[in-house]
Amino acid sequence: MTDFMLVRHGTPDYSYINGKKFRGFGNDLAPLTEDGEKEAIAISMAPELQDADLILSSPHTRTLQTAAIIAKELDIRLIVEVDLMEWIADKTFMYDDYAQVVKWRQHYEENNGENMYPGDNFETKEELRSRVKAVLSKYDGKYDKIIVVNHGMNITALTGVEKPGCTQIIKYNLD
């Protein structure tokens, strides 16, 4: 059984993104702040991450940048897994207003990850959990320890740990 060391990305900088009128996943292009970069360097020294065999990362900028810094510091291979992407707030990927994403997330949290309101078209907690577990299962048993740089909602869906902090590490094993 593989130990998956789930790491939430470093602190993102949305200042540039907020000035754009990106649609859908455009908000996920935000890079790390300078502090976020320092967080990634610091967490790479954590004892829990030493001797990892591999790093898996979501394709979003904030996670990929965090993972790249850790991979460089630990000199290990980095693989980008698209299905480690952030929670899907709108399955059409066409929303224009980030305020709507906030509303859907509120509905998600109020209803334990279930679609309950007309117009809710977000990924449910079970869909999210299944998507991320499917990625991890491809690697389970092939490596002793894998670092997985991911998003807070994904980590919560897998572990039940509410609102993990930036660069927080949570050990996880597939059941």
Secondary structure, 3 states (H helix, E strand, C coil): CCEEEEEECCCECCHHHHCCCCCHHHHHHCCECHHHHHHHHHHCCCHHHCCCCEEEECCCHHHHHHHHHHHHHHCCCEEECHHHCCCCCCCCCCCCCHHHHHHHHHHHHHCCCCCCCCCCCCCCHHHHHHHHHHHHHCCECCECEEEEEECHHHHHHHHCCCCCCCCCEEEECCC
